[in-house]
């Protein structure tokens, strides 16, 4: 199957996912089989919300919209034009062990394997196993040749040539041992941070709320720590993120908020609290749910050096240009196709298999 054919199928998938952002989708423009997948995906979205208490319909639809935007013809061409694809590649079977912390978190790996011309063997997380099979069904409906390229398994991975596995630091050690004989990309825990200068606008701080609260902070691209100047006043920050106050009405988030607040108070930790988010001064990167760590700085050069030193633990660094290689406020959950997890070029790895 030629690259152009594979690419065209994903462009159509992007168009299909745009239906979920419309209040009145024009289903008559789609075939009966595509309409059937649409209604099945609506049903699975509702099921996913009940299956995983951390998934909400809003967040699942947000994911669909992001992938709809990413899978445009222009974006795919810009991304793929940087690589030399072999004319007649010999398809290898690439196993993907997916995480389940946010909806469709493993889709970029799935996309990359298929676009590179290989076959994909998917082991989904039990927390996120309802949505991806229907996207695969759409691709197969678009081009039946994908049927031989896509396989899901509930058991252990077998008969594969390479693997991409994502998990915690503990499971990564298991992956490294278990997959040691195969070419692999093994991903561990990462966190994202934001660097504030004290000169941010209300709009920028409001956008930062998206980086913190989207998916309840469960993604590696969610900001879990703030670096702020000494004597920074958090009043403007708290005011700017107030539109997220209803997040505490979500039961699982509220339970974490209440638990962490109780632990901090009983331990006599100094915290700042606005009723739905806890700020705790801490040198760590990975804060608990409903908590964001913060640390003060006095020298930007020293801070940049510190961030570089800890590069292996960081996914995104958010700022308005205060630090190098920053992500804009509000953009952490909207990565481009070429924004690879952990900075590892997945497509280059796959093309060279």
N, C-alpha and C positions, 0 to 999 in steps of 0.2 A: 504494500500500500504506500503510495507516494506521499511525501510530506505535505504537499498542497491539499491532498484529499483528507489527510488527518487533520490538518489545520482548519479546513472548511467545516468539518464536523463540530469542532469546538467553537467556532464562530456561531454556528447555529445553536449550540447549547447556550452560549451567552445570550443570544436573542430570546431563546426559550425562557431562560431565567428572568429576563426582564418582565415577563408576564406577571410575576409575583409582586412587582412594585406598582402595578396598575390596579386601580379600583374597578375598572371595567375592561379587562383584557379582551382583545379581539381574537377569541378562540377560533372564529370561523376561518381565519387565515391559515390555520394549522390543520394537519391531517387528523383523521379520527384516532389513529394510534397515538399521535402526539397529544391530542386532547385527553386521551385516556391516561397517559403518563402525568399530565398536568394535574388531573384530579387525584390520581394516586399519590402524587407528591404533596398535595395539600393535606390529604389524609395522613400521610406519614409524618408530616410536620406536626400535626396535632398529637399523633402518637409519640413522637420524639419528646415533646414537652412533658408528657406524662411518664415516659420511660426514664428520663433524666431530669431530676428536679432543678438542675442548674440551667437547663435549656428553656428559653421562653420563645414564644412565637415571634416576638419583635426581634430577638437576636438571630433566629433562624432566617427570617426574611431579610434582615440586615446582611447576613452572609450571602444569601442568594443575590442581592443587589450588588454587593461588592464583586462577586464573580461575574455577574452580568456585565459590569463595567470593564473588568479586567480582560474578558475574553472578546474584545473587539478585534476586528481585522487589523487595525492600525497597531494596537498593542502587541498582538501576536507577531506581526511582521517586524516590529521594532526589536522585540525580544529575540526572535529566532534568527534575525539577520546577522547576529554576532557570531554565529557558529557555522562550521562546515560539516554538513550532514553527508554521510556516505550515500552514494547513489543507490546501491542495493545492499542495505545492511542485513546481516544475519540476525534475526530476532533472538535475543536472549530473554530468559524469564527472570524478572526482577521482583523479588518479594518486598512488600511494604508492610511493616508493622506500625500501625497507626495509633496515635494517642486519641483520647476522647474528651479532652478538657473543654473544647469549644466546637461548635458545629462545623463539620467538613474540614477539620484541621489538617487532614492528610491529603486534601484534594490537589495541592500543588505538586506533590510527589507523583500522584496518580496521573495528572496531566503531563508531567515531564517524561515519565516512562513511555506513555503512549505516543507522544509527539516525537520522541527520539527513535521510534520504530520498534520498540521492544514489546514484550508481553508483560502484563502485570499480574501478580499473584498477591491479593490483598487479604491481610488479616486485620480486621477492624477491631477497635475497642468495643467492649460490650456497652459502653456509655454512648456510643455514636455509631450505630450499625444500621439505621433505618433509611438514611437519605441517599448515601452514595450509590447503592445498587440501582436506584431509579435514574440517577444521572447516567450510569453505565447503560441502562436499558435505552435511554434516549440516544446515546451514541450508537448503539447497535442498531436501533431503528433507523438512524440516519445513514449508517453504513454497516451492513451485515458482516463485513470482514472483521469488525471489532469483536465479534462473538468469539473468535479464536484467540483474541489478544487479551481478554479480560476474564479473570477467574477470582472468585472469593473463596476463602476457606475459614472454617471455624476451628480446625485443628492446628497442629504445629506446621510450620512451613517446611515443605519438602520439595525436592526436584526444582531447585532454583539456581541461577547462576550468579546473582548478586543480590544485595539486600540494602534497604533503607529502613532504619528502625529508630523510632522516637520514644523516649521514656524518661523516667526520673534518673538521677545519678546512680541510684541503686540498680535499677533494671538495666541501665547502660553497661554496667560492669558484666552483667549476665550476657547481654547481647554481644559484647566484645569477645567474650569467651566462646559463646555458642556459634557465632558467625565468623570466627577467626580465620577459617579456611576460604572464605569467599570475599570478593571485593565488597566493600560496605561503606555506608555513611551511617554513623551512630550519633544520635543527638541526645544531649543531656539537658538538665535544667538550665534555663537562662531567665534573666529578668531584664526589665527595662527601667530606665531612670530618666528624670527630667532635671535640667539645670535652669534655675531661675536667677535672673539678675536683679530683680526688684523693679525693673522698668517695663514689665510686661503689661500689655493692655488688658482690659476686662475681656475683650473678645478672645485673646490668646489664652487666658486662664480658663475661660468657659470651654474652649476647645480642649484644653488639658483634661477637663472632666471626662471627655470622651475617651481619652487615653487611659484614664484610671478606672472608670466604672463599666465600660462596655464589656460584656460577658462576665460581669461581676468581678473583674480583675483576675480571671483564671488563666488568661493567655500569657505566653512568654513575651508578647509585645505590649502587654499592659504595664503602665508605669506603676511600680511598687515602691519607688523611693524618690524623694526630692532632695536636690542640693540647693541650698539657699544661702544668701549672704548673711554674715553675722548680724544679729539684731533685726532679722527680717520679720516684718509684721504680716501675719497670716490673714488679717481681716479681709483684704481684697480677694485673696484666694478663696476663702470660705464663701464669701458673697457670690463670687463668679460661678462656683460649682453648685450653688443651691438648687438649681433646676434638676439635679439628680437626687433630691431628698427623698423622693418616693421609693427609691431602691430599697430602703429599709422596710418597706411593706412586704418584700419578698421573704418568705419564711426562712429559707436556708441562709440567706444573707443576714437576716435579723438575728438568727441564732448565733452566727459567728461574731457579729457585732457585740451582742450581749456577753458572750463568753469571753472574748478578748478584753473587753472593757473591765469585766470583773477580775480577770487575772491581773491586768495592769494595776488596777486600784488596790487589790490585795497585796501586790508586790511593791507598792509604793513607787511605781514608775510614774514619772511625770509625762502626762499626755495632754494633747489638745483634742477637743471633742466638739463636733457641731451637731450631734444628734444622729448622724448616719455615717460618719467617717472618723476614725481615730488617727491622730498623728503622733508618732512616737519617735523620739530621737534615738537613732540606732545606726551602727556602722554597717549592718548587714544590707543585703540587696533584696532578699525574698521575704516580703512582709506577709503576715497572715491576711486572710480575707477580711475586708472592712477596715483594714489598717494600711496606712502608708508610712514608711519610715522617712525620716529626714535627717540631714546632716548639714552643718554650716561649713562655709569655706571663706577664706580671706584672700586667696591668691588663685586667679583663674589658670595660670600656667601650671601651678602645682596640681590643680584639679584635673586639667587635661592630661597631665602625666599619670595621675592616679587612675583615670578612666582607661587610658591605654594599657596600663599595667593589668587591669582587671577585664580586658577585652573579652577573654574567653568565658566570662560569666554574664556578659551583657548582650542583649538582642538589639535594643534600640536606645539611643540617647536623644532625648527631646530637648530642644531649645530654640530660641529665635536667632540663632547664629552665634551664640555665646561660646559654644564649643565646636570642635571639628566633627565633620561627618554626622551632623545632627539631622533628626527628623523633625518636620514642622509640627507645631501643636495641632492635635486633633487628627493626625494622619497615621498613627501607629497601626491602627486596625484596617488600613487601606493600602497595603503594600502593593507595589508594582510587581509584575511577573518576574522581573529581574532582581527583586529584593529577596535574595535567598536566605533561608533560615540559617543562622549561625555563620553567615558569610561563606558558606560552602556552595560552590557552583554545581548544583545537582545535574544540570543538563550536560555540562562538560564531562562529568563523571560517567554519565550514561552513554554519551556518544563514543567515549573511549573504551567501552567494555569490549 
